[in-house]
Structure formats: structure tokens, C-alpha cells
Amino acid sequence: MTDLSIVIVSFNTEKLTKECIESVVKHTKGISYEFLIMDNISKDGSVKMLRELSKKLPLTLIENKDNIGFGAANNQGMKKAKGRFLLLLNSDTFVKDNVLGEMVKWMDENPKAGISSCALKNKDGSLQGTGGYFPNLFRVFAWMFFLEDIPYLSKLIKPYHPMHPNSFFYKGEEFFMKSQERDWLTGAFLLFRREVLNDVGYFDKDYFMYVEEIDYAFRAKKKGWQVWFLPKWSITHYGGASGTSEFATLSEYKSLKVFYEKHYPKWQMSILRLFLKLGALSRLLFNFKIYAKAFCQA
């Protein structure tokens, strides 16, 4: 059996997708792997490039007729995957060193770990916010009103979505520097074993983009699997290469409401919407256009 199935969703990121695939081929050692690439009707030269790569690499290309979203496209790849482990990898990432080979080895040595991820870094080497804890009402409130950024408060809150790991408040904190269990991990790099797929199934089709990885980890932890953040290893994640900040913000708000509908008592939805609206209002000065829309849609 193949050791690792690498699932990548492609959407108008021809150059980055090619560099991502080539970085995996160049640096990965000691394991067998395959690529499963789902293209969501890219308008650039992505499909032509991927067809050429499929002639010389273990690469299966699925050409979608519509943009079916991140979760649904990843599901296509998961259904065709043959590996003992699966890696959901963003097209705008760059793999250095033998990260994949070493992390597969770590997973083999830690059978209770169902899902893992490495540190994500910006092009300049600075850290990105990666993963967090499930978004209960208290954590959503702290996220919306910047309480997660107060010095040392993150240790008490166990933040939902820490976004500023390079700030004065977070720098050097164990949250970003030490291996530890988390509730969820960012979908840009999500490594999990086939047994998790068998237990949990696929991404929920109700999420078009964002929060689907939180939902997936929520279901995995209910089955008893551990979720691990492993900053010993890292990759570069350029971030936002195929989307806009407006789309990301509105999609996350919408998907967070879907998550609450599925997993939390109904009475909490009205409180969540209030927090999202007030949080959007507090951000209007930063970007009026985006957060005015977010306020209306919350």
C-alpha cells in the first residue's frame, strides 16, 4: 500500500501549484506517495500544466466542471486515495526538508494521534496562526473582541483562532513553539491516518470553504482520536492565493453559523450572531467594506 496520498485542490494557482508539487518531489524521502489534484475549473494554465505533470509523476487529475469548493473537492481526492495516510495540502504551500517523510514516521510511532499538522510560516519565515480550540461562545467572544491578544490570557482562554503569533503578546509562547494537542488544525496542511477516514468519513458538504477542518476534528475527537500540532516541522504557506480577504471573512462567518447549527444547542445561535455582529462593528474602522457586509450577514 502507498504510504501517503497527497490531496491538493487547484484553483487559478498554476505557478504555486507546480512549485508545491515539485517541492514535495524534491524533498520527500523514505516513503511512497501519490498526488490527487482536483481542479475547480481554473481559468489560467493550471489544467494544462497538471496534465503534463501527470505523465511523469504518480499524479491523478480530476477536472471539475464547476468550482465545487474546498471541502467537496478534497472529498473527491479522499475517495480515490490509496495511502495509509492522507495529507490535505494547500496549493500555495512549499515543502522544505523531509517534512512529509518524518511526520509519517512520527504518526507511525504515535498510533493514538489521528490528525497532525506542522507549523505554517510566511515567506519571510514568521509564524502564521495555526489551529486552536473549538469555538464555544466564550472563545468566539474573545476572538471577536481581541481578548486573545492580551498577554498570557491565551493560556486561560485556550483561544479559538489565534491570528497574531508574531505579536509582542504571543512571541515565544508555548502555544506556537511546543508540540501539543489541539482541538483543531488549519486545513492548509492536514495529515491524518486512514483509520480516521474510516471512522469519521469526509468533509461535511454544507461547508463551501472554511471551518470544515474544525468540524472534521470535532467529529474525530468524538471518536477518541488525538489532534496534534507539531512545530518541530514547518512549511511555507503563502496564504490567500486563490481568494480574497472579503470572501474569507464572509465565508468564515457563514460557516461558523453552520457549525453551531450542527453541534451546539439552538439557543446559542442567537448569541453567536450577536457576537459576530458586534465584532464586525468593532472592525469597521479597519475595513469598512468587508465588515459592513459581515455585520449584515451575521
Summary of the structure (lengths in Angstrom):
residues: 298
radius of gyration: 18.7
end to end distance: 45.9
largest distance: 54.6
contacts: 995
relative contact order: 0.14
helix: 43%
strand: 19%
